[in-house]
Amino acid sequence: MELDALDRRILDQLQRNNQLTNQALARRIGLSSPACLRRVRRLRSLGAIRADVSLLDPAVVGRHLTLLVDVRLEREQTSVIDGFRRAVLAEAEVTQCWFVTGDPDFVLVVRVADMADYEALTRRLFYANPHVAKYRTLVVMNEVKLQTWLPVAEKVRGSVPKRDPGGKRRQRASAGKGSKGA
């Protein structure tokens, strides 16, 4: 899927506030309302926009405890992996799940009311599954950052030095007050 600068600006605005009216979004992007609406509809139909949701405060809905869980399976067979995926998808308490490289096979984010709820989940998801070799639980003490929006800039700007024509790295020239010269 190819995104131009206007598509990226639309996505950036909508992921920060999907309650913007089309007219307000069009003004921010610099498009007419009909052109903006066509682009938003196209982005939805292409799957660039997965869903429109409201982010809830877990404590308000009784999910006071957040846990990160590493899960290692006994065998890395397709049927075992697919079976565990199905089991995870059936559990509402598992709010996020990644199939990863490294020591664990899966990393889960679990949101429950209390440890009794988590224990019940472990019995269903881990102990009842003969293919789960091991799991490790980390209890979240404080949520430091939860960012749901993705950077959508056309090019990611970094501090990687440019290469000169001879292939050697050279320092970028610094501009502005207080920069140190070479």
Buried (B, 14 or more C-beta within 10 A) or exposed (E): EEBEEBBBBBBBBBBEEEEBEEEBBBBBBEBEBEEBBEBBEEBBEEEBBEEEEEEEEBEEEEBEBBBBBBBBBEEEEEEBBEBBEEBBEEBEBBEEBEEEEEEBBBBBBBBBBEEEBBEEBBEBBBEEBEBBEEBEBEEEEEEEEEEEEEEBEEEEEEEEEEEEEEEEEEEEEEEEEEEEEE
